[in-house]
Structures are given as structure tokens and as C-alpha cells.
Amino acid sequence: MLVSMSDPLLVLGSRVTHGYPGAMLRSRLDKALALYCGQQIIVSGRGEAGPMATYLIERGVPAERVVVEPEATSTNENLENAHRLAPDAVLQVVTNDFHVLRTALWAWHLGIAVHLYPAPTPWRLMPRNYLREVLATPHSAARIAWRRIRG
């Protein structure tokens, strides 16, 4: 899998416990580390971006290559805020496998060019997260449809 050195990686936030990335977020961050080839890495999420940056820096990513976006609280905000930081880039988005469809849906709606890289979901977290996504994806689709109808 080839990742452009000119386009930033964007790692979407997920659960942080006691200031440390949870298993699902570590999976995303480890995927980003495997893809990393010197480009910027944007870490995005309120309360999550700081611990994400620390995780990457502790594993060898130079601090000046990590961009912290600490405001996003949802998938669409992650994409919108990262797009503002790199408006001409194709965002190389890292999220968990179950979350790829909803992320692609939001990127399409927002007109943001992305390439998605799925990180594996830890086995014990699969049932809860896949079930949540069964509800969250149609909800996002309905929100997008409503936004498009309203213009």
C-alpha cells in the first residue's frame, strides 16, 4: 500500500482512558505508524488529540510532523477541521475497519478528497462497535440527506 509523502495522514480520535489511548485508538495509531513515511500526521479529537500525539512521538515520529487538532467531536468535524489544516491535500484517513463506510459517506458529502486506511478492530470490541455502526451509519446518512435537501 502506497501512501503519498505530500498528503498528510489523518488519524481519527477514539476513546482515551486516564490519558492513554484505548485499544481501538492504539490500533489506529499503530496503523498510522505503519503507513508513516515522513509526511505530517494530523491527530484529531477533543480530549484525544493530545494523547494521540504523545503516543506517536514516543514511537519515533518527530514532534514537528504531528499536527494536533483538539476540537473535533464527530467524524464530520474531524474531516472538516483537518481539511482546513490541509485544504489542498488528499487526506490519508486512518480509522477502524467498521468506521470506513461512515467516514467515506461524510467525506463525500463534505467534498473532501480522502483515501481510507482501515485499522483492525480488536476482537473484543467488534460486537459493540459493529452494532453501534449499524445505527450510526443510517443516522449519518439521514443527516446528510437532510442537509442536502435544505441546501
Secondary structure, DSSP 4 states (H G I P E B T S, - for coil): ----SSSPEEEEP--EETTEE-HHHHHHHHHHHHH-SSS-EEEE-TTTHHHHHHHHHHTT--GGGEEEE----SHHHHHHHHHHHSTTS-EEEEEEGGGHHHHHHHHHHHT--EEEEEEPPPGGGHHHHHHHHHHHHHHHHHHHHHHHHH-
